[in-house]
Amino acid sequence: MHEQLYPFLHGETKDPVEQNRALLESIKQKAANSIAAKSAFFQENAQQLIDTAAAIAVCYRNNGRLLTMGNGGSSCDAAHLAVEFQHPVTAGRPALPAFNLTMDTAMLSAVANDVGIDQVFARQVEATARPEDLLVGFSTSGNSKNLLAGFRMAKKLKMTTVGFAGGNGGDMQSSGLLDHCLVVTSSSIHRVQEVHVAIYHILWDLVHTQLADTRGKLGEKN
């Protein structure tokens, strides 16, 4: 597979014209793989995506908040999803409370140093989350121990849990800790992350569509 996608890296001195042709073919293949991964996911998981959006809508109807978490590139997806809800770019869509648990470097480094990296999300969930909140975690492998610890704490608090994973879903899929697990069945980290972005953009729109009849009431104090 490596030689197929990067043929210009193998062999002796490269002809510039041939190398450019190979680069163009590599781009074509990667784009096709990305499109195929997206098409496969949405064809197989459309109803699950609607059900996940419904769970998030229930969270917001109950004056809950969205909490997100992830490591590395997936922490960027966690941040992106939180921003989508806090700062909607479509007119008429209300700002909704969403918080990225990877944003506080002092908290992350303190917990990692004092009790271990596996507890950086669980400790924050324990301290700040409520039963009406919803926890979302991103992991391309589905095996991130600190996400699993966070989900375990969330279930202890009776929160709703949503996971974004890749491959076969890993421990996130098999743990029983998740109410909804959106799995991109690809072994490529890049393809998984590309599909994750498409998923949560569509998920965001589905949530607001399901909240359309209660928008004026969102955020009201009981």
C-alpha positions in Angstrom: 0.0 0.0 0.0 2.8 2.4 0.8 4.5 1.9 -2.6 1.1 2.3 -4.3 0.3 5.6 -2.7 3.9 6.9 -2.7 5.6 5.3 -5.7 7.9 8.3 -6.1 9.7 7.4 -2.8 10.9 4.1 -4.1 13.7 3.2 -6.5 16.5 5.3 -8.0 16.7 8.8 -9.3 13.3 10.1 -10.3 12.3 11.7 -13.5 10.6 15.0 -12.7 7.7 14.5 -15.1 7.1 11.0 -13.9 7.3 12.0 -10.3 4.7 14.8 -10.9 2.5 12.2 -12.5 2.8 9.9 -9.5 2.1 12.8 -7.1 -1.1 13.6 -9.1 -2.2 10.0 -8.9 -1.5 9.8 -5.2 -3.8 12.9 -4.7 -6.5 11.3 -6.8 -6.3 8.0 -4.7 -6.4 9.8 -1.4 -9.3 12.0 -2.4 -11.2 8.9 -3.7 -10.5 7.0 -0.4 -11.7 10.0 1.6 -15.0 10.2 -0.4 -15.5 6.5 -0.2 -15.0 6.5 3.6 -17.6 9.2 4.0 -20.1 7.6 1.7 -19.8 4.2 3.5 -20.2 5.7 6.9 -23.4 7.8 6.1 -24.9 4.9 4.2 -24.5 2.5 7.1 -25.0 4.8 10.1 -27.6 7.4 9.1 -30.2 6.3 11.6 -27.6 6.1 14.4 -26.6 9.7 13.6 -30.2 10.8 13.9 -30.5 9.0 17.2 -27.3 10.6 18.5 -28.6 14.1 17.5 -31.8 13.3 19.4 -29.8 12.5 22.5 -27.9 15.8 22.3 -31.2 17.7 21.7 -32.6 16.1 24.9 -29.5 17.2 26.7 -30.1 20.8 25.7 -33.9 20.7 26.3 -33.0 19.7 29.9 -30.7 22.7 30.2 -27.6 20.4 30.0 -24.3 21.1 28.5 -22.0 19.4 25.9 -18.6 18.4 27.3 -16.0 17.2 24.7 -12.6 15.5 25.0 -9.9 14.0 22.8 -6.1 13.6 22.5 -3.8 15.1 19.9 -5.5 15.7 16.6 -8.7 14.4 18.2 -8.5 17.2 20.8 -8.8 19.6 17.9 -12.0 17.9 16.9 -13.2 18.1 20.5 -12.5 21.9 20.4 -14.1 22.3 17.0 -17.3 20.6 18.0 -17.6 22.7 21.1 -17.1 25.9 19.1 -19.8 24.8 16.6 -22.4 24.8 19.4 -21.1 27.8 21.3 -20.7 30.0 18.2 -23.1 29.0 15.5 -22.3 30.4 12.1 -25.8 29.9 10.7 -28.3 32.7 11.2 -31.2 31.8 13.6 -29.3 29.0 15.4 -28.9 29.8 19.1 -25.6 29.6 20.9 -25.6 26.5 23.1 -23.3 25.6 26.1 -20.4 23.4 25.0 -17.0 23.1 26.7 -13.8 21.4 25.6 -12.1 19.5 28.4 -8.7 19.8 26.7 -8.6 23.6 26.8 -7.2 24.1 30.3 -3.5 23.3 30.2 -3.0 24.0 33.9 -5.6 21.5 34.8 -4.4 18.9 32.3 -0.7 19.2 33.4 -1.6 19.2 37.1 -3.7 16.0 36.9 -1.2 14.3 34.5 1.7 15.1 36.9 -0.1 14.3 40.2 -2.3 11.3 39.4 -1.6 10.3 35.8 -2.6 11.2 32.2 -5.4 8.6 32.3 -7.3 10.7 34.8 -7.2 14.1 33.0 -10.8 13.9 31.8 -12.3 11.8 34.6 -11.2 14.4 37.2 -12.8 17.3 35.3 -16.0 15.3 34.7 -16.2 14.4 38.4 -15.7 18.1 39.4 -18.0 19.9 37.0 -20.4 17.6 35.2 -24.1 17.1 36.0 -26.5 14.2 35.1 -28.2 16.3 32.5 -24.9 17.0 30.7 -23.6 14.9 27.8 -20.0 13.8 27.2 -18.5 13.4 23.7 -15.1 11.8 23.2 -13.0 11.5 20.0 -10.4 8.6 19.5 -9.3 7.3 16.1 -8.4 4.0 17.7 -11.3 3.9 20.2 -8.7 2.7 22.8 -7.7 5.9 24.6 -7.5 5.1 28.3 -8.2 8.6 29.5 -11.3 8.8 27.4 -12.6 5.5 28.7 -11.9 6.8 32.3 -13.9 9.9 31.5 -16.8 7.9 30.1 -16.7 5.6 33.1 -17.0 8.7 35.4 -19.8 10.0 33.2 -21.8 6.8 33.5 -21.3 6.9 37.3 -22.9 10.4 37.2 -25.7 9.0 34.9 -24.7 11.2 32.0 -25.4 10.4 28.3 -22.2 9.5 26.4 -21.2 9.7 22.8 -18.1 8.5 21.1 -16.4 9.1 17.8 -14.0 6.2 16.9 -12.2 4.5 14.0 -11.3 1.0 13.0 -13.5 -1.5 14.7 -14.4 1.0 17.5 -11.9 -0.5 19.9 -12.7 -0.4 23.6 -15.1 2.5 23.2 -17.3 0.3 21.2 -17.0 -2.8 23.3 -16.9 -1.3 26.8 -20.6 -0.8 27.3 -19.9 2.8 28.5 -21.3 4.6 25.5 -24.9 5.3 24.7 -23.9 6.1 21.1 -20.7 5.2 19.3 -20.1 6.5 15.8 -17.4 4.3 14.2 -15.6 5.0 10.9 -14.4 1.6 9.8 -11.1 2.7 8.3 -7.5 1.8 9.3 -6.3 5.2 8.2 -6.1 7.9 10.9 -6.4 10.6 8.3 -9.5 9.2 6.7 -11.1 8.6 10.1 -10.5 12.2 11.2 -11.8 13.5 7.8 -15.0 11.6 8.3 -15.3 12.7 11.9 -15.4 16.3 10.7 -18.2 15.6 8.3 -20.1 13.7 10.9 -20.1 16.4 13.5 -20.9 19.1 11.0 -24.0 17.2 10.0 -24.7 16.2 13.6 -24.7 19.9 14.6 -27.3 20.7 11.9 -29.5 17.7 13.0 -29.4 18.8 16.6 -30.6 22.3 15.7 -33.3 20.9 13.4 -34.6 18.7 16.3 -34.5 21.7 18.6 -36.4 24.0 16.2 -39.6 23.8 18.2 -38.0 24.7 21.5 -35.4 27.3 20.5 -37.1 30.1 22.3 -37.1 28.2 25.5 -33.5 27.0 25.5 -31.4 28.4 28.3 -34.5 29.5 30.4 -34.0 29.0 34.1 -36.3 26.7 36.0 
